[in-house]
Every structure is written in structure tokens, then in C-alpha cells.
Amino acid sequence: MNGEADARRTLDVAALPPMAFGNQGLIWWGTVGFMVIEGSMFVIGLVVYFYLRLQVRDWPPSLPNPGLRFGTWNLLVVLASCVPNLFAKKAAEKFDLAGVRAWLGVLVLMGVVSVGLRALEYTTLNCRWDDNAYGSIVWCCSACTPFTSPPMSSTAACSSRWRAPARSRKAGSRTSARTRCTGISSSPGGFRST
């Protein structure tokens, strides 16, 4: 009975590649879904912002303009984060574990700086979140943007526990990072669910 149950769960996936990059990988689709959800909420916030803008004559309503210093610095950090993001991608495609960890470390630091600058930016806004509709939508839109920036999305997409494929001394035996993370172990007859 136990052997029969194991036979039903066995699936030979030897012909499949041990891992995939781009849209063939599961993490890629998860990141796209994350960006669609966050991006659609940000777009809804922008639509509300412009709707409110068209409803009043003075904008911002009886308030001074917000300070732009911290927001500009934050934009520069987010744009600069595209460079280590690219290097982390190239290191992952070369299976360079040390390079991936180093560039992800840089991205995490840039993400922390980005969130810190956003916190400082809140101090220079010309309103509180509960002052009026303008204040609410400005705070809402500014709260959405750190989570869609490249440092945050890269850190969410790449786990710090990622490991390059390990090759054992036996010919043909190979366990990928994907199989270690999903709990599927290599067996002589294919892959067996654990």
C-alpha cells in the first residue's frame, strides 16, 4: 500500500530544466502580479488626485506648496537603484552567488535610504493626512510609491536565502535551488515529492 501511494506521487521531470529565468520562472510571475496590484492602486490614487484637482479652483487648497528637496533626493536614489538591480540580475544569470548577495545588499541599503527619505519627505508636506481631501490623497499617493520602487521590488523578488545549484560528485545528479526551496528532492527515478 505504501509503495503504491509513492508510485502515484512520482513524476519524472528529468527533461525539464532545473531552473528558469524570465517569464518561465514562478518568481517572475509573482513579481508581475505584485506590480500589477501595487501599480493599479497607485493609478487609482492618481485618478482621484486629478479628479479632486478639477473640483477646486486653488490647488493646493489654501496651502503653501510642499517642499521638493527630499522627494527629489528620493527620486534620484530610486533611479540610481536601477544600476545595482541590473548587476544583480546579471550575477544571478551567471550563478554568481557572491555577486547576487552583494548587489542585493546594495539594493536593500538603497531601499532603506529610499524609505528614510520618504519619512523625511512627510515632514515637508504642506498638509496632514486628515486636513482635507487634498491632504488625504497626497499622503495616500506618497505612501504607495516606496513599494513600487526598484529596490523594494528587487528585494521582494529575490530571497536572501537563494542558493546557486549544487552539483554532487555523482554524474547526472543535480539539485537546483528551486527544488531545495520547494521541498522536492532528487531521486534516481525522477523527482519525488517530500
Contacts in CASP RR format, 6 or more apart in sequence:
PFRMAT RR
TARGET T0000
AUTHOR 0000-0000-0000
METHOD contacts of the structure
MODEL  1
MNGEADARRTLDVAALPPMAFGNQGLIWWGTVGFMVIEGSMFVIGLVVYF
YLRLQVRDWPPSLPNPGLRFGTWNLLVVLASCVPNLFAKKAAEKFDLAGV
RAWLGVLVLMGVVSVGLRALEYTTLNCRWDDNAYGSIVWCCSACTPFTSP
PMSSTAACSSRWRAPARSRKAGSRTSARTRCTGISSSPGGFRST
6 192 0 8 1.000
9 192 0 8 1.000
9 193 0 8 1.000
10 187 0 8 1.000
10 189 0 8 1.000
10 190 0 8 1.000
10 191 0 8 1.000
10 192 0 8 1.000
11 190 0 8 1.000
11 191 0 8 1.000
11 193 0 8 1.000
12 189 0 8 1.000
12 190 0 8 1.000
12 191 0 8 1.000
13 190 0 8 1.000
13 191 0 8 1.000
14 190 0 8 1.000
14 191 0 8 1.000
18 165 0 8 1.000
18 174 0 8 1.000
18 175 0 8 1.000
18 176 0 8 1.000
18 178 0 8 1.000
18 179 0 8 1.000
19 25 0 8 1.000
19 165 0 8 1.000
19 176 0 8 1.000
19 177 0 8 1.000
19 178 0 8 1.000
21 28 0 8 1.000
21 92 0 8 1.000
21 93 0 8 1.000
22 28 0 8 1.000
23 29 0 8 1.000
27 157 0 8 1.000
27 158 0 8 1.000
28 157 0 8 1.000
30 157 0 8 1.000
31 153 0 8 1.000
31 156 0 8 1.000
31 157 0 8 1.000
34 153 0 8 1.000
34 156 0 8 1.000
34 157 0 8 1.000
35 148 0 8 1.000
35 153 0 8 1.000
38 144 0 8 1.000
38 147 0 8 1.000
38 148 0 8 1.000
39 144 0 8 1.000
39 148 0 8 1.000
41 144 0 8 1.000
42 141 0 8 1.000
42 144 0 8 1.000
42 145 0 8 1.000
42 148 0 8 1.000
45 137 0 8 1.000
45 140 0 8 1.000
45 141 0 8 1.000
45 144 0 8 1.000
46 141 0 8 1.000
48 137 0 8 1.000
48 140 0 8 1.000
49 137 0 8 1.000
49 138 0 8 1.000
49 141 0 8 1.000
52 133 0 8 1.000
52 134 0 8 1.000
52 137 0 8 1.000
53 59 0 8 1.000
56 134 0 8 1.000
59 134 0 8 1.000
60 66 0 8 1.000
60 126 0 8 1.000
60 127 0 8 1.000
60 134 0 8 1.000
60 138 0 8 1.000
61 132 0 8 1.000
61 134 0 8 1.000
63 126 0 8 1.000
63 127 0 8 1.000
63 131 0 8 1.000
63 134 0 8 1.000
64 126 0 8 1.000
65 126 0 8 1.000
66 124 0 8 1.000
66 125 0 8 1.000
66 126 0 8 1.000
66 127 0 8 1.000
66 138 0 8 1.000
67 124 0 8 1.000
67 125 0 8 1.000
67 126 0 8 1.000
69 124 0 8 1.000
70 117 0 8 1.000
70 118 0 8 1.000
70 120 0 8 1.000
70 121 0 8 1.000
70 123 0 8 1.000
70 124 0 8 1.000
71 117 0 8 1.000
71 118 0 8 1.000
71 121 0 8 1.000
73 117 0 8 1.000
74 114 0 8 1.000
74 117 0 8 1.000
74 118 0 8 1.000
74 121 0 8 1.000
77 110 0 8 1.000
77 111 0 8 1.000
77 113 0 8 1.000
77 114 0 8 1.000
77 117 0 8 1.000
77 151 0 8 1.000
78 114 0 8 1.000
78 149 0 8 1.000
78 150 0 8 1.000
78 151 0 8 1.000
80 110 0 8 1.000
81 107 0 8 1.000
81 110 0 8 1.000
81 111 0 8 1.000
81 114 0 8 1.000
81 149 0 8 1.000
81 150 0 8 1.000
81 151 0 8 1.000
81 154 0 8 1.000
82 150 0 8 1.000
84 103 0 8 1.000
84 106 0 8 1.000
84 107 0 8 1.000
84 110 0 8 1.000
85 103 0 8 1.000
85 107 0 8 1.000
85 150 0 8 1.000
85 151 0 8 1.000
85 154 0 8 1.000
87 99 0 8 1.000
87 103 0 8 1.000
88 99 0 8 1.000
88 100 0 8 1.000
88 103 0 8 1.000
88 104 0 8 1.000
88 107 0 8 1.000
88 154 0 8 1.000
88 158 0 8 1.000
91 99 0 8 1.000
91 100 0 8 1.000
91 102 0 8 1.000
91 103 0 8 1.000
92 100 0 8 1.000
92 158 0 8 1.000
92 162 0 8 1.000
95 164 0 8 1.000
95 165 0 8 1.000
96 164 0 8 1.000
97 162 0 8 1.000
97 163 0 8 1.000
97 164 0 8 1.000
100 158 0 8 1.000
100 162 0 8 1.000
101 160 0 8 1.000
104 154 0 8 1.000
104 155 0 8 1.000
104 158 0 8 1.000
104 160 0 8 1.000
107 150 0 8 1.000
107 151 0 8 1.000
107 154 0 8 1.000
107 155 0 8 1.000
108 151 0 8 1.000
108 155 0 8 1.000
110 151 0 8 1.000
111 146 0 8 1.000
111 149 0 8 1.000
111 151 0 8 1.000
111 152 0 8 1.000
111 155 0 8 1.000
114 146 0 8 1.000
114 149 0 8 1.000
114 151 0 8 1.000
114 152 0 8 1.000
115 146 0 8 1.000
118 142 0 8 1.000
118 145 0 8 1.000
118 146 0 8 1.000
121 142 0 8 1.000
122 139 0 8 1.000
122 142 0 8 1.000
125 135 0 8 1.000
125 138 0 8 1.000
125 139 0 8 1.000
125 142 0 8 1.000
127 134 0 8 1.000
127 135 0 8 1.000
127 138 0 8 1.000
127 139 0 8 1.000
128 135 0 8 1.000
128 139 0 8 1.000
129 135 0 8 1.000
129 136 0 8 1.000
129 139 0 8 1.000
129 140 0 8 1.000
130 136 0 8 1.000
146 152 0 8 1.000
147 153 0 8 1.000
159 181 0 8 1.000
161 181 0 8 1.000
162 177 0 8 1.000
163 177 0 8 1.000
163 180 0 8 1.000
164 177 0 8 1.000
165 174 0 8 1.000
165 175 0 8 1.000
165 176 0 8 1.000
165 177 0 8 1.000
166 174 0 8 1.000
166 175 0 8 1.000
167 173 0 8 1.000
167 174 0 8 1.000
168 174 0 8 1.000
168 175 0 8 1.000
173 186 0 8 1.000
174 186 0 8 1.000
175 185 0 8 1.000
175 186 0 8 1.000
179 185 0 8 1.000
179 186 0 8 1.000
179 191 0 8 1.000
183 193 0 8 1.000
183 194 0 8 1.000
184 191 0 8 1.000
184 192 0 8 1.000
184 193 0 8 1.000
184 194 0 8 1.000
185 191 0 8 1.000
185 192 0 8 1.000
185 194 0 8 1.000
END
